[in-house]
Amino acid sequence: METVGLFEAKTHLSELIARAERGEEVIITRHNKPVAKLVPISEVPAEVVERRRRIAAELQAIGREMEQRGGPITREEILEWVHEGRK
């Protein structure tokens, strides 16, 4: 895994993205300290993907509920959902 400084990363971003597409990983540093890691999108952990899917499904459900009601959901309703564990 290669380490690249921030300035170089900005200058060669297209090249770094192409490398990620080929499966390579690159650490980006600022003042010689690692601050970010460029990885292929397929490397996203399964639990992160599943959490994103759950959040998207919940947002879609909220949107459908708003559509059925013909109006917005109140702050109080959202807080009630949080207390019920519906996030």
C-alpha positions as CSV (number, residue, x, y, z in Angstrom):
1,M,0.0,0.0,0.0
2,E,1.4,3.3,-1.1
3,T,1.5,6.6,0.9
4,V,0.9,9.9,-0.9
5,G,1.0,13.4,0.5
6,L,-2.1,15.6,0.2
7,F,-0.6,17.9,-2.4
8,E,0.4,15.0,-4.6
9,A,-3.0,13.4,-4.2
10,K,-4.7,16.5,-5.3
11,T,-2.4,16.8,-8.3
12,H,-2.8,13.2,-9.3
13,L,-6.3,12.5,-8.2
14,S,-7.5,10.9,-11.5
15,E,-4.5,8.5,-11.5
16,L,-5.2,7.6,-7.8
17,I,-8.9,6.9,-8.6
18,A,-7.9,4.7,-11.5
19,R,-5.6,2.8,-9.2
20,A,-8.4,2.3,-6.8
21,E,-10.6,1.0,-9.6
22,R,-7.9,-1.6,-10.2
23,G,-8.1,-2.7,-6.6
24,E,-5.2,-0.8,-5.1
25,E,-5.3,1.2,-1.8
26,V,-3.5,4.5,-1.1
27,I,-3.0,6.2,2.2
28,I,-3.1,10.1,2.0
29,T,-1.1,12.0,4.5
30,R,-1.0,15.6,5.7
31,H,2.3,16.7,7.2
32,N,3.4,13.0,7.2
33,K,0.4,11.9,9.2
34,P,-2.1,9.5,7.7
35,V,-5.5,11.2,7.3
36,A,-7.4,9.2,4.7
37,K,-7.4,5.9,2.8
38,L,-8.5,5.6,-0.8
39,V,-9.9,2.2,-1.4
40,P,-12.0,0.5,-4.1
41,I,-15.7,0.8,-3.5
42,S,-16.1,-2.9,-3.3
43,E,-14.1,-2.8,-0.1
44,V,-16.9,-1.2,1.9
45,P,-17.6,-3.6,4.8
46,A,-20.9,-5.6,4.5
47,E,-22.2,-4.1,7.8
48,V,-21.8,-0.6,6.4
49,V,-23.7,-1.5,3.2
50,E,-26.5,-3.2,5.2
51,R,-26.8,-0.1,7.6
52,R,-27.1,2.2,4.5
53,R,-29.8,-0.1,3.1
54,R,-31.7,0.0,6.4
55,I,-31.5,3.8,6.6
56,A,-32.6,4.2,3.0
57,A,-35.6,1.9,3.6
58,E,-36.6,3.8,6.7
59,L,-36.3,7.1,4.8
60,Q,-38.5,5.7,2.1
61,A,-41.1,4.6,4.7
62,I,-41.1,8.1,6.2
63,G,-41.5,9.6,2.7
64,R,-44.5,7.3,2.0
65,E,-46.0,8.2,5.4
66,M,-45.7,11.9,4.6
67,E,-47.2,11.4,1.2
68,Q,-50.2,9.5,2.7
69,R,-50.7,12.2,5.3
70,G,-50.4,15.0,2.7
71,G,-48.1,16.9,5.0
72,P,-44.9,17.0,7.0
73,I,-44.0,14.9,10.0
74,T,-43.7,16.9,13.2
75,R,-40.7,17.2,15.4
76,E,-42.6,15.6,18.2
77,E,-43.4,12.6,16.1
78,I,-39.7,12.2,15.2
79,L,-38.7,12.4,18.8
80,E,-41.4,9.9,19.8
81,W,-40.0,7.5,17.1
82,V,-36.5,7.9,18.5
83,H,-37.7,7.0,22.0
84,E,-39.5,4.0,20.6
85,G,-36.3,2.9,18.9
86,R,-37.5,3.7,15.4
87,K,-34.5,5.4,13.8
